[in-house]
Amino acid sequence: MPKAIVVNMSGAKVGEVELSEAVFGIEPNEAVVHEVVKNHLANCRQGTQSALTRAEVSGGGIKPWRQKGTGRARQGSTRAPQWTHGGIVFAPKPRSYRYALNKKVRRLALKSALSAKAAEGNVIVVDDLNVAEIKTKTVAAFLKAVEAGKALLVTPEVNMNVVKSARNIPGVETAPARLINVYDILNAKQLIIDKAALAVIEEVFA
C-alpha cells in the first residue's frame, strides 16, 4: 500500500499516512492520461481566431483589366487570395474546440496521475494546510521547509487565505479537492494535500 509523509506547517515530519490503493496505487495508464491532457488543453482554447475571406475584404468590386488582349493573366478582382490585400483562403473563424470524454476515462486518468505522483514519492500530506492571515511569506516559508518547487496545494474546500497567499509564488497553484485535474497534477512537481482533503479525494474518486 502506498504511503506518504505527514508534515505540519513548519515543515517538520509528524508521521506517515497510508494512501488508498484504489486511488494512489493503480498502474498508470499513459495513453488515457495523454488523451485527458489533450482534452483539457483543447477545452482551454479561446477559439477567437478570425480572418477575412475574399467576400469580406472591402474593395475589389471592379475587374482590374479586360479579360483578353493584355498579355496578362485574367483577373476578376483585386481582392482574390493571390493579390496583396486580398482575402484569405479558407479563413479561420471563431469556433469552439471543446469536446467531451467519458467520465470513466477522466477518472482513470486522474487516478493514474495521482498514482504516478505517489510512486515518485512526490505526495506530501499536511496535517492542517491553513494560514491565519493572507501572507505570501508564510506559504513560501512552508514550501521551502518541505523543499517543494512547482507545487499543487490541495485544500478540502476553497480556502481564500491559502489561495491569496500562494497565488504570487511562481509555479504554485491551489485547488479544492473535488476540482483537481490531471493537467495541474502533472504540471506540478509536488502534490501537497491537506489531510482533510486527502479524505475527500479518497472518498470521491475511489
Residue pairs with C-beta under 8 A, 6 or more apart in sequence:
1 18
1 19
1 21
1 25
2 18
2 19
2 21
2 24
2 25
2 115
2 118
2 119
2 123
3 16
3 17
3 18
3 19
4 16
4 17
4 19
4 118
4 123
4 124
4 125
4 193
5 13
5 15
5 16
5 124
5 125
6 13
6 14
6 15
6 16
6 17
6 125
6 126
6 127
6 195
7 13
7 14
7 124
7 125
7 126
7 127
7 145
7 146
8 14
8 126
8 127
8 128
9 126
9 128
9 129
9 130
9 131
9 138
9 142
10 142
10 145
11 142
11 144
11 145
11 146
12 145
14 127
17 125
17 195
17 198
19 25
19 118
19 123
19 198
19 202
20 202
20 206
22 111
22 202
22 206
23 111
23 114
23 115
23 201
23 202
23 205
23 206
24 111
24 114
24 115
24 117
24 118
24 123
25 115
25 118
26 111
26 112
26 115
27 112
27 115
28 112
28 113
28 115
28 116
28 119
29 108
29 109
29 112
30 112
32 105
32 108
32 109
32 112
33 109
33 112
33 113
33 182
33 186
35 101
35 105
35 109
36 101
36 105
36 106
36 109
36 110
36 182
36 183
37 109
37 182
37 183
37 186
39 99
39 101
40 181
40 182
40 183
41 183
42 97
42 98
42 99
43 97
43 98
43 99
45 97
47 94
47 95
47 96
47 97
48 94
49 92
49 93
49 94
50 91
50 92
50 93
50 94
51 88
51 91
51 92
51 93
52 87
52 88
52 91
53 87
53 88
53 89
53 91
54 60
54 77
54 79
54 80
54 81
54 86
54 87
55 87
56 87
56 91
57 79
57 85
57 86
57 87
59 78
59 79
59 85
60 77
60 78
60 79
60 80
60 83
60 86
61 77
63 75
63 76
63 77
64 75
64 77
64 78
65 72
65 75
67 74
68 74
75 83
77 83
78 85
78 86
79 85
79 86
79 87
80 86
80 87
81 87
81 88
81 89
106 182
107 205
109 182
110 180
110 181
110 182
110 185
110 205
111 205
112 182
113 182
113 185
113 186
114 123
114 185
114 191
114 201
114 205
116 186
117 123
117 185
117 191
122 189
122 190
122 191
123 190
123 191
123 193
124 146
124 148
124 190
124 191
124 192
124 193
125 193
125 194
125 195
125 198
126 192
126 193
126 194
126 195
127 195
128 194
128 195
129 153
129 154
129 155
129 159
129 162
129 192
129 193
129 194
129 195
129 197
130 155
130 159
130 161
130 162
130 194
131 138
131 139
131 161
131 162
131 165
132 161
133 161
134 160
134 161
134 164
134 165
135 165
136 165
136 166
136 168
136 169
138 165
139 153
139 162
139 165
139 166
139 169
139 172
140 169
143 151
143 169
143 172
143 192
146 190
146 192
148 189
148 190
148 192
149 171
149 189
149 190
150 171
150 172
150 187
150 188
150 189
150 190
151 171
151 172
151 173
151 188
151 189
151 190
151 191
151 192
152 172
152 173
152 174
152 175
152 180
152 184
152 185
152 187
152 188
152 190
152 191
152 192
153 162
153 166
153 172
153 173
153 174
153 175
153 192
154 174
154 175
154 176
154 177
154 180
154 191
154 192
154 193
154 194
154 197
154 201
155 162
155 174
155 175
155 176
155 177
155 194
155 197
156 176
156 177
156 194
156 196
156 197
156 199
156 200
157 176
157 177
158 176
159 174
162 174
163 174
166 172
166 173
166 174
167 174
171 188
173 184
173 187
173 188
175 181
175 184
176 197
177 193
177 194
177 197
177 198
177 200
177 201
177 204
178 200
178 204
180 201
185 191
193 201
